[in-house]
Every structure is written in structure tokens, then in C-alpha cells.
Amino acid sequence: MEVERMKTIIWAKDMARAMQFYQTVFGAAVNRQNEVLAELQIAGGLLGIHSGGEAERTWTGLAFQVNDLFGGCDLVKAHGGKVDREPEDTPDEPAHLAMCVDPEGNEFMLTRARHR
């Protein structure tokens, strides 16, 4: 078997709101879109957004590595998302993780590369 591509699918009750969030916050490019499914490209990865969601909290396994973790959290909040676990610096290392939620209830992580 030859794998042709891999993408992650999330659900949305409001497709337009979900697409706007990922385009604005993560610079997603729309590969294709119809009334049922949108396919977005983000940093070389594919994110499918499928209609029919109920806007319930759902863990997705999505993680986005960003260069500015605190700025990324601000951007998530400015565009209708939430940050459930704010990044925190510790005595051992700078902040490297934040737990977030998009406007449709899909949970994801923002991470920063660890430099050791």
C-alpha cells in the first residue's frame, strides 16, 4: 500500500467561523471547499474541517509549533479561541506549551521548540 497523503479532520458547527479562525490565526490556505468539507493547508500539513459538528469540546491531537508562544496565545484569544492552560515559564526552562480551544470546541496545543 502506498499512502498518498495524510490529513487531520475536525468538526465544525459553523464552517465559515472555523475556516476564518484557522486562516487568520495560522495562515491557512484553502485547498478546496464545499458545503460539507473544507481542506486547509497549514505549514505543509492538511487540516480538513467537516460540517455537522455540535460545537462540543473535543480533543483533536492537533499541535502547532510556533515561534512566539505568548503572541500565539494572544492571537488565538483575539479571534474567538480560548487558552485553557496559559504558557508558564519555570525555573528549569522557558514556557513551551499552551492548551487552547478553537471557536468550534476543538482542543489543540500551541508549542514552542525547546532549546537545550
PDB file as gemmi writes it, atoms N, CA and C in Angstrom:
CRYST1    1.000    1.000    1.000  90.00  90.00  90.00 P 1                      
ATOM      1  N   MET A   1       0.841  -1.176   0.000  1.00  0.00           N  
ATOM      2  CA  MET A   1       0.000   0.000   0.000  1.00  0.00           C  
ATOM      3  C   MET A   1       0.881   1.232   0.000  1.00  0.00           C  
ATOM      4  N   GLU A   2       0.540   2.189  -0.834  1.00  0.00           N  
ATOM      5  CA  GLU A   2       1.244   3.465  -0.872  1.00  0.00           C  
ATOM      6  C   GLU A   2       0.325   4.548  -0.309  1.00  0.00           C  
ATOM      7  N   VAL A   3       0.767   5.195   0.755  1.00  0.00           N  
ATOM      8  CA  VAL A   3      -0.013   6.283   1.339  1.00  0.00           C  
ATOM      9  C   VAL A   3       0.172   7.520   0.467  1.00  0.00           C  
ATOM     10  N   GLU A   4      -0.916   8.086   0.010  1.00  0.00           N  
ATOM     11  CA  GLU A   4      -0.861   9.246  -0.879  1.00  0.00           C  
ATOM     12  C   GLU A   4      -0.810  10.561  -0.106  1.00  0.00           C  
ATOM     13  N   ARG A   5      -1.482  10.622   1.028  1.00  0.00           N  
ATOM     14  CA  ARG A   5      -1.421  11.794   1.888  1.00  0.00           C  
ATOM     15  C   ARG A   5      -2.083  11.478   3.207  1.00  0.00           C  
ATOM     16  N   MET A   6      -1.865  12.324   4.185  1.00  0.00           N  
ATOM     17  CA  MET A   6      -2.464  12.169   5.496  1.00  0.00           C  
ATOM     18  C   MET A   6      -2.985  13.523   5.915  1.00  0.00           C  
ATOM     19  N   LYS A   7      -4.201  13.553   6.469  1.00  0.00           N  
ATOM     20  CA  LYS A   7      -4.723  14.805   6.983  1.00  0.00           C  
ATOM     21  C   LYS A   7      -5.511  14.544   8.244  1.00  0.00           C  
ATOM     22  N   THR A   8      -5.680  15.564   9.011  1.00  0.00           N  
ATOM     23  CA  THR A   8      -6.455  15.514  10.235  1.00  0.00           C  
ATOM     24  C   THR A   8      -7.807  16.164   9.966  1.00  0.00           C  
ATOM     25  N   ILE A   9      -8.867  15.558  10.481  1.00  0.00           N  
ATOM     26  CA  ILE A   9     -10.211  16.091  10.309  1.00  0.00           C  
ATOM     27  C   ILE A   9     -10.741  16.568  11.659  1.00  0.00           C  
ATOM     28  N   ILE A  10     -11.321  17.749  11.667  1.00  0.00           N  
ATOM     29  CA  ILE A  10     -12.030  18.254  12.836  1.00  0.00           C  
ATOM     30  C   ILE A  10     -13.459  18.590  12.404  1.00  0.00           C  
ATOM     31  N   TRP A  11     -14.330  18.799  13.366  1.00  0.00           N  
ATOM     32  CA  TRP A  11     -15.739  19.076  13.096  1.00  0.00           C  
ATOM     33  C   TRP A  11     -16.073  20.523  13.404  1.00  0.00           C  
ATOM     34  N   ALA A  12     -17.034  21.053  12.669  1.00  0.00           N  
ATOM     35  CA  ALA A  12     -17.468  22.429  12.891  1.00  0.00           C  
ATOM     36  C   ALA A  12     -18.971  22.541  12.740  1.00  0.00           C  
ATOM     37  N   LYS A  13     -19.578  23.256  13.652  1.00  0.00           N  
ATOM     38  CA  LYS A  13     -20.986  23.599  13.527  1.00  0.00           C  
ATOM     39  C   LYS A  13     -21.130  24.778  12.567  1.00  0.00           C  
ATOM     40  N   ASP A  14     -20.179  25.717  12.661  1.00  0.00           N  
ATOM     41  CA  ASP A  14     -20.170  26.903  11.810  1.00  0.00           C  
ATOM     42  C   ASP A  14     -18.903  26.868  10.954  1.00  0.00           C  
ATOM     43  N   MET A  15     -19.014  26.342   9.738  1.00  0.00           N  
ATOM     44  CA  MET A  15     -17.855  26.183   8.843  1.00  0.00           C  
ATOM     45  C   MET A  15     -17.139  27.500   8.582  1.00  0.00           C  
ATOM     46  N   ALA A  16     -17.899  28.550   8.302  1.00  0.00           N  
ATOM     47  CA  ALA A  16     -17.280  29.840   7.989  1.00  0.00           C  
ATOM     48  C   ALA A  16     -16.455  30.343   9.165  1.00  0.00           C  
ATOM     49  N   ARG A  17     -16.992  30.224  10.376  1.00  0.00           N  
ATOM     50  CA  ARG A  17     -16.265  30.676  11.563  1.00  0.00           C  
ATOM     51  C   ARG A  17     -15.002  29.847  11.762  1.00  0.00           C  
ATOM     52  N   ALA A  18     -15.102  28.532  11.589  1.00  0.00           N  
ATOM     53  CA  ALA A  18     -13.935  27.668  11.757  1.00  0.00           C  
ATOM     54  C   ALA A  18     -12.862  28.000  10.726  1.00  0.00           C  
ATOM     55  N   MET A  19     -13.258  28.138   9.480  1.00  0.00           N  
ATOM     56  CA  MET A  19     -12.283  28.455   8.425  1.00  0.00           C  
ATOM     57  C   MET A  19     -11.617  29.800   8.682  1.00  0.00           C  
ATOM     58  N   GLN A  20     -12.406  30.786   9.058  1.00  0.00           N  
ATOM     59  CA  GLN A  20     -11.852  32.118   9.333  1.00  0.00           C  
ATOM     60  C   GLN A  20     -10.827  32.052  10.458  1.00  0.00           C  
ATOM     61  N   PHE A  21     -11.103  31.287  11.509  1.00  0.00           N  
ATOM     62  CA  PHE A  21     -10.182  31.147  12.629  1.00  0.00           C  
ATOM     63  C   PHE A  21      -8.837  30.588  12.160  1.00  0.00           C  
ATOM     64  N   TYR A  22      -8.854  29.473  11.438  1.00  0.00           N  
ATOM     65  CA  TYR A  22      -7.598  28.846  11.020  1.00  0.00           C  
ATOM     66  C   TYR A  22      -6.868  29.654   9.948  1.00  0.00           C  
ATOM     67  N   GLN A  23      -7.594  30.356   9.110  1.00  0.00           N  
ATOM     68  CA  GLN A  23      -6.941  31.215   8.121  1.00  0.00           C  
ATOM     69  C   GLN A  23      -6.279  32.402   8.807  1.00  0.00           C  
ATOM     70  N   THR A  24      -6.962  33.019   9.752  1.00  0.00           N  
ATOM     71  CA  THR A  24      -6.447  34.214  10.413  1.00  0.00           C  
ATOM     72  C   THR A  24      -5.337  33.899  11.408  1.00  0.00           C  
ATOM     73  N   VAL A  25      -5.560  32.918  12.258  1.00  0.00           N  
ATOM     74  CA  VAL A  25      -4.602  32.615  13.327  1.00  0.00           C  
ATOM     75  C   VAL A  25      -3.382  31.857  12.802  1.00  0.00           C  
ATOM     76  N   PHE A  26      -3.585  30.899  11.894  1.00  0.00           N  
ATOM     77  CA  PHE A  26      -2.494  30.033  11.454  1.00  0.00           C  
ATOM     78  C   PHE A  26      -2.080  30.228  10.000  1.00  0.00           C  
ATOM     79  N   GLY A  27      -2.660  31.204   9.317  1.00  0.00           N  
ATOM     80  CA  GLY A  27      -2.282  31.472   7.925  1.00  0.00           C  
ATOM     81  C   GLY A  27      -2.653  30.347   6.979  1.00  0.00           C  
ATOM     82  N   ALA A  28      -3.740  29.638   7.277  1.00  0.00           N  
ATOM     83  CA  ALA A  28      -4.166  28.507   6.446  1.00  0.00           C  
ATOM     84  C   ALA A  28      -4.553  28.964   5.047  1.00  0.00           C  
ATOM     85  N   ALA A  29      -4.175  28.150   4.067  1.00  0.00           N  
ATOM     86  CA  ALA A  29      -4.584  28.359   2.676  1.00  0.00           C  
ATOM     87  C   ALA A  29      -5.678  27.333   2.366  1.00  0.00           C  
ATOM     88  N   VAL A  30      -6.734  27.771   1.692  1.00  0.00           N  
ATOM     89  CA  VAL A  30      -7.842  26.887   1.357  1.00  0.00           C  
ATOM     90  C   VAL A  30      -7.503  26.119   0.086  1.00  0.00           C  
ATOM     91  N   ASN A  31      -7.406  24.788   0.192  1.00  0.00           N  
ATOM     92  CA  ASN A  31      -7.174  23.934  -0.982  1.00  0.00           C  
ATOM     93  C   ASN A  31      -8.471  23.669  -1.727  1.00  0.00           C  
ATOM     94  N   ARG A  32      -9.519  23.386  -0.968  1.00  0.00           N  
ATOM     95  CA  ARG A  32     -10.832  23.181  -1.567  1.00  0.00           C  
ATOM     96  C   ARG A  32     -11.888  23.389  -0.503  1.00  0.00           C  
ATOM     97  N   GLN A  33     -13.102  23.655  -0.966  1.00  0.00           N  
ATOM     98  CA  GLN A  33     -14.180  23.945  -0.034  1.00  0.00           C  
ATOM     99  C   GLN A  33     -15.521  23.685  -0.714  1.00  0.00           C  
ATOM    100  N   ASN A  34     -16.429  23.055   0.034  1.00  0.00           N  
ATOM    101  CA  ASN A  34     -17.818  22.948  -0.382  1.00  0.00           C  
ATOM    102  C   ASN A  34     -18.672  23.046   0.868  1.00  0.00           C  
ATOM    103  N   GLU A  35     -19.950  22.763   0.770  1.00  0.00           N  
ATOM    104  CA  GLU A  35     -20.829  22.944   1.930  1.00  0.00           C  
ATOM    105  C   GLU A  35     -20.592  21.904   3.022  1.00  0.00           C  
ATOM    106  N   VAL A  36     -19.885  20.822   2.717  1.00  0.00           N  
ATOM    107  CA  VAL A  36     -19.682  19.746   3.676  1.00  0.00           C  
ATOM    108  C   VAL A  36     -18.266  19.710   4.245  1.00  0.00           C  
ATOM    109  N   LEU A  37     -17.276  20.033   3.440  1.00  0.00           N  
ATOM    110  CA  LEU A  37     -15.883  19.861   3.848  1.00  0.00           C  
ATOM    111  C   LEU A  37     -15.005  20.973   3.282  1.00  0.00           C  
ATOM    112  N   ALA A  38     -14.086  21.417   4.100  1.00  0.00           N  
ATOM    113  CA  ALA A  38     -13.036  22.328   3.631  1.00  0.00           C  
ATOM    114  C   ALA A  38     -11.704  21.659   3.907  1.00  0.00           C  
ATOM    115  N   GLU A  39     -10.749  21.860   3.022  1.00  0.00           N  
ATOM    116  CA  GLU A  39      -9.410  21.327   3.203  1.00  0.00           C  
ATOM    117  C   GLU A  39      -8.447  22.507   3.228  1.00  0.00           C  
ATOM    118  N   LEU A  40      -7.744  22.651   4.351  1.00  0.00           N  
ATOM    119  CA  LEU A  40      -6.825  23.765   4.553  1.00  0.00           C  
ATOM    120  C   LEU A  40      -5.397  23.249   4.653  1.00  0.00           C  
ATOM    121  N   GLN A  41      -4.470  24.021   4.125  1.00  0.00           N  
ATOM    122  CA  GLN A  41      -3.055  23.685   4.242  1.00  0.00           C  
ATOM    123  C   GLN A  41      -2.421  24.657   5.232  1.00  0.00           C  
ATOM    124  N   ILE A  42      -1.737  24.081   6.218  1.00  0.00           N  
ATOM    125  CA  ILE A  42      -1.061  24.871   7.248  1.00  0.00           C  
ATOM    126  C   ILE A  42       0.335  24.301   7.419  1.00  0.00           C  
ATOM    127  N   ALA A  43       1.354  25.078   7.115  1.00  0.00           N  
ATOM    128  CA  ALA A  43       2.755  24.678   7.302  1.00  0.00           C  
ATOM    129  C   ALA A  43       3.040  23.302   6.705  1.00  0.00           C  
ATOM    130  N   GLY A  44       2.494  23.029   5.537  1.00  0.00           N  
ATOM    131  CA  GLY A  44       2.744  21.769   4.857  1.00  0.00           C  
ATOM    132  C   GLY A  44       1.829  20.630   5.271  1.00  0.00           C  
ATOM    133  N   GLY A  45       1.024  20.818   6.309  1.00  0.00           N  
ATOM    134  CA  GLY A  45       0.083  19.797   6.751  1.00  0.00           C  
ATOM    135  C   GLY A  45      -1.313  20.101   6.251  1.00  0.00           C  
ATOM    136  N   LEU A  46      -2.174  19.085   6.259  1.00  0.00           N  
ATOM    137  CA  LEU A  46      -3.551  19.255   5.808  1.00  0.00           C  
ATOM    138  C   LEU A  46      -4.517  19.130   6.977  1.00  0.00           C  
ATOM    139  N   LEU A  47      -5.430  20.076   7.053  1.00  0.00           N  
ATOM    140  CA  LEU A  47      -6.482  20.072   8.052  1.00  0.00           C  
ATOM    141  C   LEU A  47      -7.813  20.077   7.321  1.00  0.00           C  
ATOM    142  N   GLY A  48      -8.611  19.044   7.545  1.00  0.00           N  
ATOM    143  CA  GLY A  48      -9.956  19.006   6.999  1.00  0.00           C  
ATOM    144  C   GLY A  48     -10.930  19.491   8.049  1.00  0.00           C  
ATOM    145  N   ILE A  49     -11.866  20.325   7.644  1.00  0.00           N  
ATOM    146  CA  ILE A  49     -12.934  20.763   8.537  1.00  0.00           C  
ATOM    147  C   ILE A  49     -14.232  20.247   7.954  1.00  0.00           C  
ATOM    148  N   HIS A  50     -14.924  19.414   8.721  1.00  0.00           N  
ATOM    149  CA  HIS A  50     -16.146  18.769   8.254  1.00  0.00           C  
ATOM    150  C   HIS A  50     -17.346  19.405   8.942  1.00  0.00           C  
ATOM    151  N   SER A  51     -18.373  19.693   8.180  1.00  0.00           N  
ATOM    152  CA  SER A  51     -19.589  20.262   8.760  1.00  0.00           C  
ATOM    153  C   SER A  51     -20.323  19.202   9.570  1.00  0.00           C  
ATOM    154  N   GLY A  52     -21.308  19.633  10.310  1.00  0.00           N  
ATOM    155  CA  GLY A  52     -22.114  18.709  11.097  1.00  0.00           C  
ATOM    156  C   GLY A  52     -21.682  18.598  12.543  1.00  0.00           C  
ATOM    157  N   GLY A  53     -20.707  19.416  12.944  1.00  0.00           N  
ATOM    158  CA  GLY A  53     -20.277  19.398  14.332  1.00  0.00           C  
ATOM    159  C   GLY A  53     -21.331  19.997  15.250  1.00  0.00           C  
ATOM    160  N   GLU A  54     -21.177  19.764  16.521  1.00  0.00           N  
ATOM    161  CA  GLU A  54     -22.132  20.263  17.507  1.00  0.00           C  
ATOM    162  C   GLU A  54     -21.520  21.306  18.419  1.00  0.00           C  
ATOM    163  N   ALA A  55     -20.312  21.778  18.101  1.00  0.00           N  
ATOM    164  CA  ALA A  55     -19.593  22.765  18.909  1.00  0.00           C  
ATOM    165  C   ALA A  55     -19.352  22.259  20.335  1.00  0.00           C  
ATOM    166  N   GLU A  56     -19.173  20.948  20.466  1.00  0.00           N  
ATOM    167  CA  GLU A  56     -18.848  20.328  21.751  1.00  0.00           C  
ATOM    168  C   GLU A  56     -17.335  20.279  21.911  1.00  0.00           C  
ATOM    169  N   ARG A  57     -16.866  20.302  23.154  1.00  0.00           N  
ATOM    170  CA  ARG A  57     -15.425  20.194  23.399  1.00  0.00           C  
ATOM    171  C   ARG A  57     -14.942  18.836  22.938  1.00  0.00           C  
ATOM    172  N   THR A  58     -13.882  18.849  22.105  1.00  0.00           N  
ATOM    173  CA  THR A  58     -13.337  17.619  21.540  1.00  0.00           C  
ATOM    174  C   THR A  58     -11.822  17.713  21.485  1.00  0.00           C  
ATOM    175  N   TRP A  59     -11.130  16.724  22.048  1.00  0.00           N  
ATOM    176  CA  TRP A  59      -9.675  16.665  21.919  1.00  0.00           C  
ATOM    177  C   TRP A  59      -9.350  16.181  20.514  1.00  0.00           C  
ATOM    178  N   THR A  60      -8.455  16.887  19.821  1.00  0.00           N  
ATOM    179  CA  THR A  60      -8.140  16.562  18.437  1.00  0.00           C  
ATOM    180  C   THR A  60      -6.774  15.930  18.253  1.00  0.00           C  
ATOM    181  N   GLY A  61      -5.855  16.201  19.150  1.00  0.00           N  
ATOM    182  CA  GLY A  61      -4.475  15.762  18.950  1.00  0.00           C  
ATOM    183  C   GLY A  61      -3.682  16.750  18.119  1.00  0.00           C  
ATOM    184  N   LEU A  62      -4.304  17.844  17.681  1.00  0.00           N  
ATOM    185  CA  LEU A  62      -3.590  18.855  16.895  1.00  0.00           C  
ATOM    186  C   LEU A  62      -2.597  19.618  17.760  1.00  0.00           C  
ATOM    187  N   ALA A  63      -1.432  19.867  17.202  1.00  0.00           N  
ATOM    188  CA  ALA A  63      -0.433  20.704  17.861  1.00  0.00           C  
ATOM    189  C   ALA A  63       0.223  21.577  16.799  1.00  0.00           C  
ATOM    190  N   PHE A  64       0.380  22.843  17.113  1.00  0.00           N  
ATOM    191  CA  PHE A  64       1.004  23.795  16.204  1.00  0.00           C  
ATOM    192  C   PHE A  64       2.246  24.357  16.887  1.00  0.00           C  
ATOM    193  N   GLN A  65       3.414  24.120  16.296  1.00  0.00           N  
ATOM    194  CA  GLN A  65       4.647  24.695  16.838  1.00  0.00           C  
ATOM    195  C   GLN A  65       4.796  26.095  16.263  1.00  0.00           C  
ATOM    196  N   VAL A  66       4.953  27.070  17.148  1.00  0.00           N  
ATOM    197  CA  VAL A  66       5.041  28.472  16.754  1.00  0.00           C  
ATOM    198  C   VAL A  66       6.318  29.088  17.323  1.00  0.00           C  
ATOM    199  N   ASN A  67       6.737  30.186  16.734  1.00  0.00           N  
ATOM    200  CA  ASN A  67       7.964  30.831  17.207  1.00  0.00           C  
ATOM    201  C   ASN A  67       7.713  31.747  18.399  1.00  0.00           C  
ATOM    202  N   ASP A  68       6.491  32.218  18.583  1.00  0.00           N  
ATOM    203  CA  ASP A  68       6.145  33.126  19.676  1.00  0.00           C  
ATOM    204  C   ASP A  68       4.925  32.561  20.400  1.00  0.00           C  
ATOM    205  N   LEU A  69       5.157  31.816  21.449  1.00  0.00           N  
ATOM    206  CA  LEU A  69       4.090  31.126  22.160  1.00  0.00           C  
ATOM    207  C   LEU A  69       3.112  32.104  22.811  1.00  0.00           C  
ATOM    208  N   PHE A  70       3.621  33.122  23.470  1.00  0.00           N  
ATOM    209  CA  PHE A  70       2.747  34.078  24.148  1.00  0.00           C  
ATOM    210  C   PHE A  70       1.954  34.902  23.133  1.00  0.00           C  
ATOM    211  N   GLY A  71       2.598  35.317  22.047  1.00  0.00           N  
ATOM    212  CA  GLY A  71       1.907  36.035  20.977  1.00  0.00           C  
ATOM    213  C   GLY A  71       0.867  35.163  20.298  1.00  0.00           C  
ATOM    214  N   GLY A  72       1.178  33.888  20.125  1.00  0.00           N  
ATOM    215  CA  GLY A  72       0.224  32.954  19.544  1.00  0.00           C  
ATOM    216  C   GLY A  72      -1.026  32.821  20.400  1.00  0.00           C  
ATOM    217  N   CYS A  73      -0.842  32.753  21.703  1.00  0.00           N  
ATOM    218  CA  CYS A  73      -1.992  32.670  22.615  1.00  0.00           C  
ATOM    219  C   CYS A  73      -2.850  33.929  22.510  1.00  0.00           C  
ATOM    220  N   ASP A  74      -2.203  35.074  22.428  1.00  0.00           N  
ATOM    221  CA  ASP A  74      -2.948  36.333  22.267  1.00  0.00           C  
ATOM    222  C   ASP A  74      -3.763  36.318  20.980  1.00  0.00           C  
ATOM    223  N   LEU A  75      -3.183  35.806  19.901  1.00  0.00           N  
ATOM    224  CA  LEU A  75      -3.871  35.742  18.613  1.00  0.00           C  
ATOM    225  C   LEU A  75      -5.059  34.776  18.667  1.00  0.00           C  
ATOM    226  N   VAL A  76      -4.884  33.643  19.316  1.00  0.00           N  
ATOM    227  CA  VAL A  76      -5.982  32.683  19.481  1.00  0.00           C  
ATOM    228  C   VAL A  76      -7.159  33.365  20.183  1.00  0.00           C  
ATOM    229  N   LYS A  77      -6.875  34.052  21.286  1.00  0.00           N  
ATOM    230  CA  LYS A  77      -7.937  34.712  22.048  1.00  0.00           C  
ATOM    231  C   LYS A  77      -8.566  35.864  21.269  1.00  0.00           C  
ATOM    232  N   ALA A  78      -7.773  36.600  20.524  1.00  0.00           N  
ATOM    233  CA  ALA A  78      -8.286  37.742  19.756  1.00  0.00           C  
ATOM    234  C   ALA A  78      -9.246  37.325  18.645  1.00  0.00           C  
ATOM    235  N   HIS A  79      -9.187  36.053  18.243  1.00  0.00           N  
ATOM    236  CA  HIS A  79     -10.018  35.595  17.129  1.00  0.00           C  
ATOM    237  C   HIS A  79     -11.051  34.542  17.553  1.00  0.00           C  
ATOM    238  N   GLY A  80     -11.466  34.610  18.804  1.00  0.00           N  
ATOM    239  CA  GLY A  80     -12.575  33.784  19.269  1.00  0.00           C  
ATOM    240  C   GLY A  80     -12.211  32.475  19.913  1.00  0.00           C  
ATOM    241  N   GLY A  81     -10.924  32.146  19.969  1.00  0.00           N  
ATOM    242  CA  GLY A  81     -10.497  30.929  20.641  1.00  0.00           C  
ATOM    243  C   GLY A  81     -10.274  31.176  22.123  1.00  0.00           C  
ATOM    244  N   LYS A  82      -9.928  30.133  22.835  1.00  0.00           N  
ATOM    245  CA  LYS A  82      -9.653  30.228  24.277  1.00  0.00           C  
ATOM    246  C   LYS A  82      -8.316  29.567  24.572  1.00  0.00           C  
ATOM    247  N   VAL A  83      -7.676  30.024  25.610  1.00  0.00           N  
ATOM    248  CA  VAL A  83      -6.464  29.380  26.112  1.00  0.00           C  
ATOM    249  C   VAL A  83      -6.806  28.859  27.501  1.00  0.00           C  
ATOM    250  N   ASP A  84      -6.947  27.551  27.617  1.00  0.00           N  
ATOM    251  CA  ASP A  84      -7.303  26.922  28.887  1.00  0.00           C  
ATOM    252  C   ASP A  84      -6.113  26.804  29.827  1.00  0.00           C  
ATOM    253  N   ARG A  85      -4.966  26.574  29.250  1.00  0.00           N  
ATOM    254  CA  ARG A  85      -3.735  26.483  30.056  1.00  0.00           C  
ATOM    255  C   ARG A  85      -2.719  27.419  29.439  1.00  0.00           C  
ATOM    256  N   GLU A  86      -2.543  28.547  30.090  1.00  0.00           N  
ATOM    257  CA  GLU A  86      -1.599  29.558  29.616  1.00  0.00           C  
ATOM    258  C   GLU A  86      -0.167  29.023  29.724  1.00  0.00           C  
ATOM    259  N   PRO A  87       0.718  29.464  28.847  1.00  0.00           N  
ATOM    260  CA  PRO A  87       2.117  29.055  28.956  1.00  0.00           C  
ATOM    261  C   PRO A  87       2.754  29.678  30.202  1.00  0.00           C  
ATOM    262  N   GLU A  88       3.606  28.917  30.851  1.00  0.00           N  
ATOM    263  CA  GLU A  88       4.277  29.398  32.061  1.00  0.00           C  
ATOM    264  C   GLU A  88       5.760  29.107  31.998  1.00  0.00           C  
ATOM    265  N   ASP A  89       6.544  30.126  32.281  1.00  0.00           N  
ATOM    266  CA  ASP A  89       7.985  29.920  32.444  1.00  0.00           C  
ATOM    267  C   ASP A  89       8.214  29.222  33.781  1.00  0.00           C  
ATOM    268  N   THR A  90       9.196  28.329  33.831  1.00  0.00           N  
ATOM    269  CA  THR A  90       9.559  27.672  35.087  1.00  0.00           C  
ATOM    270  C   THR A  90      11.041  27.939  35.354  1.00  0.00           C  
ATOM    271  N   PRO A  91      11.488  27.664  36.548  1.00  0.00           N  
ATOM    272  CA  PRO A  91      12.915  27.840  36.828  1.00  0.00           C  
ATOM    273  C   PRO A  91      13.807  26.950  35.958  1.00  0.00           C  
ATOM    274  N   ASP A  92      13.258  25.813  35.511  1.00  0.00           N  
ATOM    275  CA  ASP A  92      14.054  24.875  34.730  1.00  0.00           C  
ATOM    276  C   ASP A  92      14.121  25.216  33.247  1.00  0.00           C  
ATOM    277  N   GLU A  93      13.048  25.812  32.696  1.00  0.00           N  
ATOM    278  CA  GLU A  93      13.033  26.125  31.266  1.00  0.00           C  
ATOM    279  C   GLU A  93      11.936  27.141  30.952  1.00  0.00           C  
ATOM    280  N   PRO A  94      12.080  27.834  29.826  1.00  0.00           N  
ATOM    281  CA  PRO A  94      11.038  28.768  29.407  1.00  0.00           C  
ATOM    282  C   PRO A  94       9.772  28.022  29.002  1.00  0.00           C  
ATOM    283  N   ALA A  95       8.668  28.738  28.986  1.00  0.00           N  
ATOM    284  CA  ALA A  95       7.380  28.156  28.597  1.00  0.00           C  
ATOM    285  C   ALA A  95       7.498  27.499  27.223  1.00  0.00           C  
ATOM    286  N   HIS A  96       6.854  26.349  27.062  1.00  0.00           N  
ATOM    287  CA  HIS A  96       6.913  25.650  25.780  1.00  0.00           C  
ATOM    288  C   HIS A  96       5.573  25.076  25.341  1.00  0.00           C  
ATOM    289  N   LEU A  97       4.486  25.283  26.114  1.00  0.00           N  
ATOM    290  CA  LEU A  97       3.217  24.635  25.811  1.00  0.00           C  
ATOM    291  C   LEU A  97       2.040  25.469  26.312  1.00  0.00           C  
ATOM    292  N   ALA A  98       0.981  25.514  25.491  1.00  0.00           N  
ATOM    293  CA  ALA A  98      -0.293  26.106  25.900  1.00  0.00           C  
ATOM    294  C   ALA A  98      -1.405  25.209  25.368  1.00  0.00           C  
ATOM    295  N   MET A  99      -2.445  25.024  26.142  1.00  0.00           N  
ATOM    296  CA  MET A  99      -3.606  24.235  25.733  1.00  0.00           C  
ATOM    297  C   MET A  99      -4.713  25.203  25.327  1.00  0.00           C  
ATOM    298  N   CYS A 100      -5.211  25.040  24.094  1.00  0.00           N  
ATOM    299  CA  CYS A 100      -6.146  26.001  23.509  1.00  0.00           C  
ATOM    300  C   CYS A 100      -7.391  25.304  22.968  1.00  0.00           C  
ATOM    301  N   VAL A 101      -8.395  26.128  22.636  1.00  0.00           N  
ATOM    302  CA  VAL A 101      -9.654  25.638  22.073  1.00  0.00           C  
ATOM    303  C   VAL A 101     -10.077  26.602  20.970  1.00  0.00           C  
ATOM    304  N   ASP A 102     -10.448  26.065  19.802  1.00  0.00           N  
ATOM    305  CA  ASP A 102     -10.930  26.938  18.727  1.00  0.00           C  
ATOM    306  C   ASP A 102     -12.398  27.307  18.981  1.00  0.00           C  
ATOM    307  N   PRO A 103     -12.966  28.223  18.212  1.00  0.00           N  
ATOM    308  CA  PRO A 103     -14.353  28.644  18.448  1.00  0.00           C  
ATOM    309  C   PRO A 103     -15.393  27.531  18.289  1.00  0.00           C  
ATOM    310  N   GLU A 104     -15.018  26.412  17.673  1.00  0.00           N  
ATOM    311  CA  GLU A 104     -15.933  25.287  17.486  1.00  0.00           C  
ATOM    312  C   GLU A 104     -15.809  24.231  18.578  1.00  0.00           C  
ATOM    313  N   GLY A 105     -14.924  24.440  19.552  1.00  0.00           N  
ATOM    314  CA  GLY A 105     -14.747  23.495  20.649  1.00  0.00           C  
ATOM    315  C   GLY A 105     -13.632  22.490  20.448  1.00  0.00           C  
ATOM    316  N   ASN A 106     -12.892  22.578  19.328  1.00  0.00           N  
ATOM    317  CA  ASN A 106     -11.789  21.660  19.060  1.00  0.00           C  
ATOM    318  C   ASN A 106     -10.553  22.085  19.853  1.00  0.00           C  
ATOM    319  N   GLU A 107     -10.068  21.188  20.705  1.00  0.00           N  
ATOM    320  CA  GLU A 107      -8.895  21.476  21.523  1.00  0.00           C  
ATOM    321  C   GLU A 107      -7.611  21.230  20.731  1.00  0.00           C  
ATOM    322  N   PHE A 108      -6.607  22.066  20.967  1.00  0.00           N  
ATOM    323  CA  PHE A 108      -5.310  21.894  20.324  1.00  0.00           C  
ATOM    324  C   PHE A 108      -4.234  22.476  21.223  1.00  0.00           C  
ATOM    325  N   MET A 109      -2.991  22.127  20.919  1.00  0.00           N  
ATOM    326  CA  MET A 109      -1.845  22.660  21.651  1.00  0.00           C  
ATOM    327  C   MET A 109      -1.100  23.668  20.792  1.00  0.00           C  
ATOM    328  N   LEU A 110      -0.580  24.687  21.424  1.00  0.00           N  
ATOM    329  CA  LEU A 110       0.442  25.538  20.833  1.00  0.00           C  
ATOM    330  C   LEU A 110       1.731  25.171  21.546  1.00  0.00           C  
ATOM    331  N   THR A 111       2.782  24.964  20.795  1.00  0.00           N  
ATOM    332  CA  THR A 111       4.069  24.610  21.390  1.00  0.00           C  
ATOM    333  C   THR A 111       5.157  25.519  20.846  1.00  0.00           C  
ATOM    334  N   ARG A 112       6.228  25.577  21.594  1.00  0.00           N  
ATOM    335  CA  ARG A 112       7.438  26.290  21.151  1.00  0.00           C  
ATOM    336  C   ARG A 112       8.569  25.290  21.223  1.00  0.00           C  
ATOM    337  N   ALA A 113       9.453  25.339  20.256  1.00  0.00           N  
ATOM    338  CA  ALA A 113      10.591  24.408  20.245  1.00  0.00           C  
ATOM    339  C   ALA A 113      11.411  24.586  21.521  1.00  0.00           C  
ATOM    340  N   ARG A 114      11.798  23.480  22.081  1.00  0.00           N  
ATOM    341  CA  ARG A 114      12.664  23.519  23.262  1.00  0.00           C  
ATOM    342  C   ARG A 114      14.113  23.605  22.782  1.00  0.00           C  
ATOM    343  N   HIS A 115      14.857  24.481  23.431  1.00  0.00           N  
ATOM    344  CA  HIS A 115      16.276  24.644  23.078  1.00  0.00           C  
ATOM    345  C   HIS A 115      17.101  24.241  24.277  1.00  0.00           C  
ATOM    346  N   ARG A 116      17.760  23.131  24.153  1.00  0.00           N  
ATOM    347  CA  ARG A 116      18.602  22.663  25.274  1.00  0.00           C  
ATOM    348  C   ARG A 116      20.025  22.614  24.857  1.00  0.00           C  
TER     349      ARG A 116                                                      
END                                                                             
